[in-house]
């Protein structure tokens, strides 16, 4: 199976940008150490600082699914409840 690319767009509520950013930063080290994680890179939009984007590559969708069920993601969701305006995840396959 081809590796899986994830593009996750997170938009924080205007008054919760720093909270969301700090919680997203907590995910990086632990996720990069997970089995199957090729890269896990967080970006912040220059023009809209409330917009964050993770660009991720995983060895397989199955290993990404394990990641999605890990406790640190549940902790992030709990910590940012009512702080996120939108959260959109695109599962993609590299084709060229």
Secondary structure, DSSP 8 states (H G I E B T S, - for coil): ---EEEEEEEEE-GGGHHHHHHHHHHHHHHHHTSTTEEEEEEEE-SS-TTEEEEEEEES-HHHHHHHHTSHHHHHHHHHTTTTEEEEEEEEEE---
